[in-house]
Amino acid sequence: MADSLVEKRLRYIERQRRLHVETVDVDTDARQPLGSGPPNRDGLPKLPVGQHVVHNWPVLDLGDVPDVPREEWRLDIGGLVENPVRLSWADLLALPQVEDVSDFHCVTTWSRFDNHWKGVRFRTLAELAIPGADAAYVLCTGYDRAPGTTIPYTTNLPLARAVEDDVLLVHTWEGQPLPREHGGPCRMITPKLYAWKGTKWIRRIDFLARNQRGFWEERGYSDTAEPWLNDRYSS
């Protein structure tokens, strides 16, 4: 589909890679965190390099906005785990719930500060499924698909980043049910990585021995996605 949101985003990615070569294939082992403002709770500048603050919450997706009733929502957790599980909505709510306040950084250069979330820590889900000794990466899959295809949204991250305290599967934002357009009834958030690493409309988590790039990582976005390193694109 030549005019799909995916095609438009691919053209945007290519323009940005040409215009901002310093954001392509960033060496994340050789850089210091960059940004502005007072330190956040992790000791990093509040606003990452290249970002600007917004007070609304812009909507970005593949052009597919699934309508998943809570009574039909399921989360499958599998791969290299000792205890594969399928959670219903009631099962998710029966797990330990946490509330947290964190920032949201989009690769398209905007950041929204101090979002109030409620949900379940990714770490809690990992403890439930018990990753095997060889599990080192995570691949998350959403209910959404690229329009006109059967290709689902996926994203990847190291297991070590997924089990950080602020990585949550959230169902509540600012005291209200998470809006459908933002991934409701449930999405993942990754406050210390660019926000596309947090799968909207999440339906599956797989634990893997080797890294498997997700939807946007295969199409030009960085595999590591570190906001304070301006780590946006890959070649």
C-alpha positions as a Markdown table, in Angstrom:
| # | Residue | x | y | z |
|---|---|---|---|---|
| 1 | Met | 0.0 | 0.0 | 0.0 |
| 2 | Ala | 1.9 | 3.0 | -1.3 |
| 3 | Asp | 0.0 | 5.5 | 0.8 |
| 4 | Ser | 0.0 | 3.5 | 4.0 |
| 5 | Leu | 1.3 | 5.0 | 7.3 |
| 6 | Val | 4.1 | 2.4 | 7.2 |
| 7 | Glu | 5.2 | 3.6 | 3.7 |
| 8 | Lys | 5.0 | 7.2 | 4.9 |
| 9 | Arg | 7.1 | 6.4 | 8.0 |
| 10 | Leu | 9.7 | 4.6 | 5.9 |
| 11 | Arg | 10.1 | 7.7 | 3.7 |
| 12 | Tyr | 10.4 | 9.8 | 6.9 |
| 13 | Ile | 13.1 | 7.4 | 8.3 |
| 14 | Glu | 15.1 | 7.7 | 5.1 |
| 15 | Arg | 14.9 | 11.5 | 5.1 |
| 16 | Gln | 16.0 | 11.6 | 8.8 |
| 17 | Arg | 18.9 | 9.2 | 8.2 |
| 18 | Arg | 20.2 | 11.5 | 5.4 |
| 19 | Leu | 19.7 | 14.7 | 7.4 |
| 20 | His | 21.0 | 13.5 | 10.8 |
| 21 | Val | 23.8 | 11.1 | 10.2 |
| 22 | Glu | 24.9 | 11.5 | 13.8 |
| 23 | Thr | 21.8 | 9.5 | 14.8 |
| 24 | Val | 22.6 | 6.5 | 12.6 |
| 25 | Asp | 24.5 | 3.4 | 14.0 |
| 26 | Val | 25.3 | 5.2 | 17.2 |
| 27 | Asp | 28.1 | 3.5 | 19.3 |
| 28 | Thr | 26.2 | 3.1 | 22.6 |
| 29 | Asp | 29.3 | 1.9 | 24.4 |
| 30 | Ala | 31.3 | 5.0 | 23.7 |
| 31 | Arg | 29.0 | 7.9 | 24.5 |
| 32 | Gln | 27.9 | 9.8 | 27.6 |
| 33 | Pro | 24.2 | 10.6 | 28.2 |
| 34 | Leu | 23.2 | 13.9 | 26.6 |
| 35 | Gly | 20.2 | 16.2 | 27.3 |
| 36 | Ser | 19.0 | 19.1 | 29.3 |
| 37 | Gly | 17.2 | 20.0 | 32.5 |
| 38 | Pro | 17.6 | 18.7 | 36.1 |
| 39 | Pro | 18.5 | 15.0 | 36.7 |
| 40 | Asn | 15.6 | 12.6 | 36.6 |
| 41 | Arg | 15.3 | 9.8 | 39.1 |
| 42 | Asp | 17.8 | 7.8 | 37.2 |
| 43 | Gly | 20.4 | 10.6 | 37.3 |
| 44 | Leu | 19.9 | 11.4 | 33.6 |
| 45 | Pro | 19.0 | 14.8 | 32.1 |
| 46 | Lys | 15.2 | 15.2 | 32.3 |
| 47 | Leu | 14.9 | 15.9 | 28.5 |
| 48 | Pro | 17.0 | 13.6 | 26.3 |
| 49 | Val | 19.1 | 15.1 | 23.5 |
| 50 | Gly | 17.1 | 16.1 | 20.4 |
| 51 | Gln | 13.7 | 16.0 | 22.1 |
| 52 | His | 11.1 | 18.7 | 22.8 |
| 53 | Val | 8.4 | 18.7 | 25.5 |
| 54 | Val | 4.7 | 18.2 | 24.6 |
| 55 | His | 1.7 | 18.3 | 26.9 |
| 56 | Asn | -0.7 | 16.3 | 24.8 |
| 57 | Trp | -0.1 | 12.6 | 23.9 |
| 58 | Pro | 0.4 | 12.3 | 20.1 |
| 59 | Val | -0.9 | 9.1 | 18.5 |
| 60 | Leu | 1.4 | 6.9 | 16.3 |
| 61 | Asp | 0.6 | 3.5 | 15.0 |
| 62 | Leu | 0.8 | 1.3 | 11.9 |
| 63 | Gly | -2.6 | 2.5 | 10.7 |
| 64 | Asp | -4.4 | -0.4 | 12.4 |
| 65 | Val | -6.1 | 0.3 | 15.7 |
| 66 | Pro | -7.4 | -3.0 | 17.1 |
| 67 | Asp | -10.5 | -3.1 | 19.2 |
| 68 | Val | -9.8 | -5.8 | 21.8 |
| 69 | Pro | -12.5 | -6.3 | 24.5 |
| 70 | Arg | -11.1 | -6.9 | 27.9 |
| 71 | Glu | -13.1 | -10.2 | 28.1 |
| 72 | Glu | -11.3 | -11.4 | 24.9 |
| 73 | Trp | -7.8 | -10.1 | 25.7 |
| 74 | Arg | -5.2 | -12.7 | 26.2 |
| 75 | Leu | -1.4 | -12.5 | 26.9 |
| 76 | Asp | 0.7 | -15.5 | 25.9 |
| 77 | Ile | 4.2 | -15.8 | 27.4 |
| 78 | Gly | 6.4 | -18.4 | 25.9 |
| 79 | Gly | 9.7 | -19.2 | 24.2 |
| 80 | Leu | 12.6 | -20.2 | 26.5 |
| 81 | Val | 10.6 | -20.4 | 29.7 |
| 82 | Glu | 10.0 | -23.1 | 32.3 |
| 83 | Asn | 6.3 | -22.2 | 32.7 |
| 84 | Pro | 4.5 | -21.0 | 29.6 |
| 85 | Val | 1.4 | -19.2 | 30.5 |
| 86 | Arg | -1.7 | -17.6 | 29.0 |
| 87 | Leu | -3.2 | -14.7 | 31.0 |
| 88 | Ser | -6.8 | -13.5 | 30.8 |
| 89 | Trp | -7.7 | -9.9 | 31.8 |
| 90 | Ala | -8.8 | -11.2 | 35.2 |
| 91 | Asp | -5.4 | -13.0 | 35.6 |
| 92 | Leu | -3.5 | -9.8 | 34.8 |
| 93 | Leu | -5.4 | -7.9 | 37.4 |
| 94 | Ala | -4.8 | -10.6 | 39.9 |
| 95 | Leu | -1.1 | -10.1 | 39.7 |
| 96 | Pro | 0.7 | -7.6 | 41.9 |
| 97 | Gln | -0.3 | -4.1 | 40.7 |
| 98 | Val | 2.1 | -1.1 | 40.8 |
| 99 | Glu | 1.6 | 2.6 | 40.2 |
| 100 | Asp | 4.5 | 4.7 | 38.8 |
| 101 | Val | 5.2 | 8.1 | 37.3 |
| 102 | Ser | 7.6 | 8.2 | 34.3 |
| 103 | Asp | 8.4 | 10.0 | 31.1 |
| 104 | Phe | 7.6 | 8.9 | 27.6 |
| 105 | His | 10.1 | 9.6 | 24.8 |
| 106 | Cys | 9.1 | 9.2 | 21.1 |
| 107 | Val | 11.7 | 8.8 | 18.5 |
| 108 | Thr | 10.0 | 11.4 | 16.4 |
| 109 | Thr | 11.5 | 14.0 | 18.8 |
| 110 | Trp | 8.7 | 14.6 | 21.4 |
| 111 | Ser | 8.7 | 13.8 | 25.1 |
| 112 | Arg | 5.8 | 13.8 | 27.5 |
| 113 | Phe | 6.8 | 14.1 | 31.2 |
| 114 | Asp | 5.3 | 12.7 | 34.4 |
| 115 | Asn | 2.8 | 10.2 | 33.1 |
| 116 | His | 0.9 | 8.4 | 35.9 |
| 117 | Trp | 0.6 | 4.7 | 35.1 |
| 118 | Lys | -0.9 | 1.6 | 36.8 |
| 119 | Gly | -0.1 | -1.9 | 35.7 |
| 120 | Val | 2.1 | -4.9 | 36.2 |
| 121 | Arg | 5.9 | -4.9 | 36.1 |
| 122 | Phe | 7.4 | -6.9 | 33.2 |
| 123 | Arg | 9.7 | -8.4 | 35.9 |
| 124 | Thr | 6.6 | -9.9 | 37.6 |
| 125 | Leu | 5.6 | -11.6 | 34.3 |
| 126 | Ala | 9.1 | -12.9 | 33.8 |
| 127 | Glu | 9.1 | -14.4 | 37.3 |
| 128 | Leu | 5.8 | -16.1 | 36.6 |
| 129 | Ala | 7.1 | -17.7 | 33.3 |
| 130 | Ile | 10.7 | -18.4 | 34.6 |
| 131 | Pro | 13.0 | -17.7 | 31.7 |
| 132 | Gly | 15.5 | -20.4 | 31.0 |
| 133 | Ala | 19.3 | -19.9 | 31.5 |
| 134 | Asp | 19.8 | -19.3 | 27.8 |
| 135 | Ala | 17.1 | -16.5 | 27.6 |
| 136 | Ala | 18.8 | -13.2 | 26.9 |
| 137 | Tyr | 16.3 | -11.3 | 24.7 |
| 138 | Val | 12.6 | -10.6 | 24.5 |
| 139 | Leu | 10.3 | -10.3 | 21.5 |
| 140 | Cys | 6.9 | -8.7 | 22.1 |
| 141 | Thr | 4.0 | -8.9 | 19.7 |
| 142 | Gly | 0.9 | -6.7 | 19.4 |
| 143 | Tyr | -2.6 | -7.3 | 18.2 |
| 144 | Asp | -2.0 | -4.8 | 15.4 |
| 145 | Arg | -0.8 | -5.6 | 11.9 |
| 146 | Ala | 0.6 | -3.6 | 9.0 |
| 147 | Pro | -2.5 | -2.7 | 6.9 |
| 148 | Gly | -3.2 | -5.1 | 4.0 |
| 149 | Thr | -0.8 | -7.7 | 5.4 |
| 150 | Thr | -0.6 | -10.4 | 8.0 |
| 151 | Ile | 2.6 | -8.9 | 9.5 |
| 152 | Pro | 2.1 | -8.2 | 13.2 |
| 153 | Tyr | 3.8 | -5.4 | 15.1 |
| 154 | Thr | 6.8 | -6.7 | 17.0 |
| 155 | Thr | 9.6 | -5.1 | 18.9 |
| 156 | Asn | 12.7 | -6.5 | 20.6 |
| 157 | Leu | 14.9 | -5.7 | 23.6 |
| 158 | Pro | 17.5 | -7.3 | 25.8 |
| 159 | Leu | 16.0 | -9.2 | 28.8 |
| 160 | Ala | 18.1 | -7.1 | 31.1 |
| 161 | Arg | 16.4 | -3.9 | 29.9 |
| 162 | Ala | 12.9 | -5.5 | 30.0 |
| 163 | Val | 13.2 | -6.4 | 33.7 |
| 164 | Glu | 14.1 | -2.9 | 34.9 |
| 165 | Asp | 11.8 | -1.5 | 37.6 |
| 166 | Asp | 10.0 | 1.0 | 35.4 |
| 167 | Val | 9.1 | -1.3 | 32.5 |
| 168 | Leu | 5.4 | -2.1 | 32.9 |
| 169 | Leu | 2.4 | -3.5 | 31.2 |
| 170 | Val | 0.0 | -0.7 | 31.8 |
| 171 | His | -3.8 | -0.7 | 31.7 |
| 172 | Thr | -4.4 | 2.7 | 33.4 |
| 173 | Trp | -3.1 | 6.2 | 32.5 |
| 174 | Glu | -3.8 | 9.3 | 34.5 |
| 175 | Gly | -6.4 | 7.4 | 36.6 |
| 176 | Gln | -8.4 | 6.2 | 33.6 |
| 177 | Pro | -8.4 | 3.1 | 31.5 |
| 178 | Leu | -5.7 | 3.2 | 28.9 |
| 179 | Pro | -7.2 | 4.7 | 25.7 |
| 180 | Arg | -7.6 | 2.4 | 22.8 |
| 181 | Glu | -5.6 | 4.7 | 20.5 |
| 182 | His | -2.7 | 4.4 | 22.8 |
| 183 | Gly | -2.7 | 0.6 | 23.0 |
| 184 | Gly | -5.6 | -0.1 | 25.4 |
| 185 | Pro | -6.6 | -2.2 | 27.0 |
| 186 | Cys | -2.9 | -3.0 | 27.7 |
| 187 | Arg | 0.4 | -1.9 | 26.4 |
| 188 | Met | 4.1 | -2.0 | 27.5 |
| 189 | Ile | 6.1 | 1.1 | 28.4 |
| 190 | Thr | 9.9 | 1.4 | 28.4 |
| 191 | Pro | 10.7 | 4.8 | 29.9 |
| 192 | Lys | 14.4 | 4.6 | 29.5 |
| 193 | Leu | 14.2 | 3.6 | 25.8 |
| 194 | Tyr | 12.4 | 5.2 | 22.9 |
| 195 | Ala | 8.7 | 4.5 | 23.2 |
| 196 | Trp | 8.3 | 2.2 | 20.1 |
| 197 | Lys | 10.0 | -0.4 | 22.2 |
| 198 | Gly | 6.8 | -0.6 | 24.3 |
| 199 | Thr | 4.4 | -2.7 | 22.3 |
| 200 | Lys | 0.8 | -1.3 | 22.0 |
| 201 | Trp | -2.1 | -3.8 | 22.3 |
| 202 | Ile | 0.4 | -6.4 | 23.5 |
| 203 | Arg | -0.7 | -10.0 | 23.1 |
| 204 | Arg | 2.5 | -12.1 | 23.3 |
| 205 | Ile | 6.0 | -12.1 | 24.9 |
| 206 | Asp | 8.7 | -14.6 | 23.8 |
| 207 | Phe | 12.0 | -15.1 | 25.6 |
| 208 | Leu | 14.8 | -15.9 | 23.2 |
| 209 | Ala | 18.5 | -16.9 | 23.2 |
| 210 | Arg | 19.4 | -14.6 | 20.3 |
| 211 | Asn | 18.3 | -11.1 | 19.3 |
| 212 | Gln | 15.4 | -11.0 | 16.8 |
| 213 | Arg | 14.7 | -7.6 | 15.3 |
| 214 | Gly | 11.2 | -6.3 | 15.5 |
| 215 | Phe | 9.0 | -4.6 | 12.9 |
| 216 | Trp | 10.6 | -1.1 | 13.0 |
| 217 | Glu | 14.1 | -2.4 | 13.8 |
| 218 | Glu | 14.0 | -4.2 | 10.5 |
| 219 | Arg | 12.9 | -1.1 | 8.7 |
| 220 | Gly | 15.5 | 1.4 | 9.8 |
| 221 | Tyr | 15.0 | 2.3 | 13.5 |
| 222 | Ser | 17.8 | 1.6 | 15.9 |
| 223 | Asp | 18.0 | -1.8 | 17.6 |
| 224 | Thr | 19.1 | -0.3 | 20.9 |
| 225 | Ala | 16.9 | 2.9 | 21.0 |
| 226 | Glu | 18.8 | 4.8 | 23.7 |
| 227 | Pro | 17.2 | 8.3 | 24.0 |
| 228 | Trp | 20.1 | 10.0 | 25.9 |
| 229 | Leu | 22.5 | 8.9 | 23.1 |
| 230 | Asn | 20.4 | 10.2 | 20.2 |
| 231 | Asp | 20.3 | 6.5 | 19.1 |
| 232 | Arg | 17.5 | 6.7 | 16.6 |
| 233 | Tyr | 18.3 | 4.9 | 13.3 |
| 234 | Ser | 20.4 | 2.1 | 11.8 |
| 235 | Ser | 21.7 | 1.5 | 8.4 |
